[in-house]
């Protein structure tokens, strides 16, 4: 029990120290952003926005199709077709797309970054960076956090737009709902507050997921087996945090 508590304390302490190092460096030398991580940031953003987009689209769009099969016929038989688009859009914007899109990115991007950093740790590449006076938190974590804050919302917004289109096409095949009725329902149901919510929620997911992935990587001790354990732990923690944060943010926002 004490060993587990000690591991949690070490994890939280390492995570906090990494953020403090970033804040300290940025307050002393803001030009470090231009000198150090522009190319790394763009590479990480490409991994999120391009590599993770297909699996995220597949995951969210599949749920939109499921919504059509379960909701559209029921709404049609009860004379509620005029509310279909709004209900589906709210479900995707507030909960479905942010959570499922974030989990897909975590599986694709964050797990890979944890494995990469853990491999650097066990092969002593991180120690070599420190000897060369290159701070891993600045060179590795800062680009990851920035790309997560920007990349997560970008992917999730695209997923929302595509999944709403997929839901409309599927619902049109099932109950022959018109485009005008569907879009009018969305415009009547969705407000600016909902759009801000999805951006804030996905940005927070991106910040927390990248930070946890980095921390799990740099705390790796051992060989190749430890790399696998660190990657699995990163995914588990991120999945749990996304679900918990989703509930907290939604409860505070709405």
C-alpha positions in Angstrom: 0.0 0.0 0.0 2.8 2.4 0.9 4.6 1.5 -2.3 1.6 2.4 -4.3 1.2 5.7 -2.5 4.8 6.5 -3.0 4.5 5.8 -6.8 1.5 8.2 -6.9 3.5 10.8 -5.1 6.5 10.4 -7.4 4.2 10.7 -10.5 2.4 13.8 -9.3 5.7 15.4 -8.2 7.4 14.7 -11.5 4.4 16.0 -13.4 4.4 19.2 -11.3 8.1 19.8 -11.6 7.9 19.4 -15.4 5.3 22.2 -15.6 7.4 24.4 -13.2 10.4 23.9 -15.4 8.5 25.0 -18.5 7.0 28.0 -16.8 10.4 29.0 -15.4 12.2 28.8 -18.8 9.4 30.6 -20.6 9.3 33.5 -18.1 13.1 34.0 -18.4 13.5 33.5 -22.2 10.3 33.6 -24.3 12.4 33.3 -27.5 13.0 29.7 -26.6 9.8 28.8 -28.4 11.2 30.0 -31.7 14.6 28.5 -31.2 13.8 25.1 -29.8 10.5 23.5 -30.7 8.8 24.9 -33.8 9.8 22.0 -35.9 9.0 19.5 -33.1 5.7 21.2 -32.5 4.7 21.0 -36.1 5.7 17.3 -36.3 3.6 16.5 -33.2 0.7 18.5 -34.6 1.0 16.6 -37.8 0.8 13.3 -35.9 -2.3 14.4 -34.2 -4.1 16.2 -37.0 -3.2 13.8 -39.8 -2.3 10.4 -38.4 -5.0 10.3 -35.7 -7.8 11.8 -37.9 -8.8 8.6 -39.7 -9.3 6.5 -36.6 -11.0 9.4 -34.8 -13.4 9.9 -37.8 -14.1 6.2 -37.9 -14.9 6.0 -34.2 -17.2 9.1 -34.0 -18.9 8.5 -37.4 -19.7 4.9 -36.4 -21.5 6.2 -33.3 -23.4 8.7 -35.4 -24.6 5.8 -37.6 -25.7 3.9 -34.5 -27.6 7.0 -33.3 -29.4 7.0 -36.7 -30.4 3.3 -36.4 -31.7 3.7 -32.8 -33.1 7.2 -32.7 -34.3 8.1 -36.2 -37.0 5.4 -36.5 -38.3 6.1 -33.0 -38.5 9.8 -33.6 -40.3 9.2 -36.9 -42.9 7.0 -35.4 -43.6 9.4 -32.6 -43.7 12.5 -34.9 -40.5 14.0 -33.5 -38.4 14.1 -36.7 -38.1 17.9 -36.5 -36.0 17.4 -33.3 -33.7 14.7 -34.7 -30.8 16.9 -35.9 -30.7 18.9 -32.8 -30.6 16.0 -30.4 -27.9 14.2 -32.4 -25.8 17.4 -32.7 -26.0 18.1 -29.0 -25.1 14.5 -28.1 -22.1 14.6 -30.4 -20.9 18.1 -29.5 -21.3 17.9 -25.7 -20.2 14.3 -25.1 -19.8 11.9 -27.9 -17.2 13.5 -30.2 -14.9 15.0 -27.4 -14.7 11.8 -25.4 -14.5 9.3 -28.3 -12.2 11.5 -30.3 -9.9 12.1 -27.4 -9.7 8.3 -26.6 -8.9 7.6 -30.2 -6.1 10.2 -30.2 -4.8 8.8 -26.9 -4.6 5.3 -28.4 -2.9 6.5 -31.5 -0.7 9.4 -30.5 -0.2 9.6 -26.8 0.6 5.9 -26.4 3.2 6.2 -29.1 4.8 9.3 -27.5 5.0 7.5 -24.2 6.7 4.5 -25.8 9.1 6.9 -27.6 10.0 8.8 -24.4 10.3 5.6 -22.4 12.6 4.1 -24.9 14.8 7.3 -24.7 14.8 6.9 -21.0 15.9 3.3 -20.8 18.5 3.9 -23.5 19.8 6.9 -21.5 19.1 9.4 -24.3 17.3 11.6 -21.8 20.4 11.6 -19.6 22.5 12.6 -22.6 20.2 15.5 -23.3 20.6 16.7 -19.7 24.4 16.5 -20.0 24.2 18.6 -23.1 22.1 21.1 -21.1 19.0 20.3 -23.1 16.0 20.2 -20.8 13.6 17.3 -21.8 10.7 19.2 -20.5 11.4 22.0 -22.9 12.5 20.0 -25.9 9.9 17.2 -25.6 7.0 18.1 -23.3 6.4 21.7 -24.4 5.8 20.8 -28.0 3.6 17.9 -27.0 1.4 20.1 -24.8 1.1 22.8 -27.4 0.2 20.3 -30.1 -2.3 18.6 -27.8 -4.0 21.9 -27.0 -4.4 22.8 -30.6 -4.6 19.3 -32.3 -7.2 17.7 -30.1 -9.9 20.5 -30.8 -9.0 20.5 -34.5 -9.5 16.7 -34.9 -12.6 16.7 -32.7 -14.3 19.6 -34.6 -13.7 17.8 -37.9 -15.1 14.6 -36.4 -18.3 16.5 -35.3 -18.9 18.0 -38.8 -18.3 14.7 -40.5 -20.4 12.7 -38.1 -23.3 15.1 -38.3 -23.2 14.7 -42.1 -23.0 10.9 -41.8 -26.0 10.9 -39.4 -28.0 13.0 -41.8 -27.3 10.7 -44.7 -28.1 7.6 -42.7 -31.3 9.2 -41.3 -32.3 10.3 -44.7 -32.1 6.7 -45.9 -34.1 5.4 -43.0 -36.9 8.0 -42.6 -36.4 10.3 -45.6 -35.8 13.4 -43.5 -35.1 16.5 -45.5 -31.9 18.6 -45.3 -33.9 21.7 -44.4 -35.7 20.0 -41.5 -32.4 18.5 -40.2 -30.3 21.6 -40.3 -33.1 23.8 -38.9 -33.3 21.4 -35.9 -29.6 21.8 -35.4 -29.6 25.6 -35.6 -32.5 25.7 -33.1 -30.8 23.4 -30.6 -27.1 24.3 -30.7 -25.9 27.5 -29.1 -22.5 29.3 -28.9 -22.1 27.9 -25.4 -22.1 24.4 -26.7 -19.4 25.2 -29.3 -17.2 26.9 -26.7 -17.7 23.8 -24.5 -16.3 21.4 -27.0 -13.3 23.6 -27.7 -12.5 24.0 -24.0 -13.1 20.4 -23.2 -11.0 19.0 -26.0 -8.1 21.5 -25.2 -8.1 20.3 -21.6 -8.1 16.7 -22.8 -5.1 17.5 -25.0 -3.2 19.2 -22.2 -3.7 16.5 -19.6 -3.2 13.6 -22.0 0.1 14.8 -23.3 1.4 15.7 -19.8 0.5 12.3 -18.4 2.0 10.5 -21.4 5.3 12.4 -21.0 5.4 11.8 -17.3 4.8 8.0 -17.7 7.6 7.9 -20.2 10.3 9.7 -18.2 9.5 7.6 -15.1 10.2 4.4 -16.9 12.9 2.2 -15.3 14.2 -1.0 -16.8 14.2 -2.5 -20.3 11.8 -3.1 -23.1 9.2 -4.7 -20.8 9.1 -1.5 -18.8 8.5 0.5 -22.0 5.4 -1.7 -22.6 4.2 -1.3 -19.0 4.7 2.5 -19.2 2.7 2.7 -22.4 -0.2 0.6 -20.9 -0.2 2.7 -17.7 -0.3 5.9 -19.8 -3.4 4.7 -21.7 -5.1 3.6 -18.5 -4.5 6.8 -16.7 -5.5 9.0 -19.7 -8.7 7.0 -20.3 -9.7 7.4 -16.6 -8.9 11.1 -16.6 -10.8 11.8 -19.8 -13.9 10.2 -18.3 -13.6 12.0 -15.0 -12.7 15.4 -16.5 -15.6 15.1 -19.0 -18.0 14.7 -16.1 -16.5 17.5 -14.1 -16.3 20.0 -17.0 -19.9 19.2 -18.2 -21.3 19.5 -14.6 -19.6 22.9 -14.1 -20.4 24.3 -17.6 -24.0 23.4 -18.1 
